[in-house]
Amino acid sequence: MTRGARDAGASALEFAIIAAIVVVAASVIGAVIFNIVQTKSEQLDSCANQPIGSAECAP
């Protein structure tokens, strides 16, 4: 095996590891954003039928 072939294998492995890290990071960020949006949506839904200025729906 020549040095070039070993380097190419290492490059492929490094690329796979970096891609996996990016996918995990994107998944975590997506989950955090989803939870924030879901929480705000639930707050809006619970306040939809409350009178204006009620204590439960104060900002």
C-alpha positions in Angstrom: 0.0 0.0 0.0 1.4 3.4 -1.0 1.4 6.4 1.2 -1.2 8.1 -1.1 -3.7 5.3 -0.6 -3.4 5.5 3.1 -3.8 9.2 3.1 -6.9 8.9 0.9 -8.4 6.4 3.4 -7.6 8.8 6.3 -9.2 11.7 4.4 -12.4 9.7 3.9 -12.6 8.7 7.6 -12.0 12.3 8.6 -14.7 13.5 6.3 -17.2 10.9 7.7 -16.4 11.9 11.2 -16.8 15.6 10.4 -20.1 14.9 8.6 -21.4 12.9 11.6 -20.6 15.8 13.9 -22.3 18.3 11.7 -25.4 16.1 11.5 -25.5 15.7 15.3 -25.1 19.4 15.8 -27.8 20.2 13.3 -30.2 17.7 15.0 -29.6 19.2 18.5 -30.1 22.8 17.2 -33.2 21.7 15.4 -34.6 20.0 18.5 -34.0 23.2 20.6 -35.7 25.4 18.0 -38.6 23.0 17.8 -39.1 23.0 21.6 -39.0 26.8 21.7 -41.6 27.1 18.9 -43.8 24.4 20.5 -43.7 26.1 23.9 -44.7 29.5 22.4 -47.4 27.8 20.4 -48.9 26.2 23.5 -48.8 29.6 25.3 -50.6 31.2 22.4 -53.2 28.4 22.2 -53.9 28.6 26.0 -54.3 32.4 25.8 -56.5 32.4 22.7 -59.8 32.3 24.6 -58.8 34.4 27.6 -59.9 38.0 28.1 -57.5 40.7 27.1 -55.1 41.6 29.9 -55.8 38.5 31.9 -53.1 37.4 34.4 -52.5 34.1 32.7 -51.6 35.7 29.4 -49.4 38.5 30.5 -46.2 38.9 28.5 
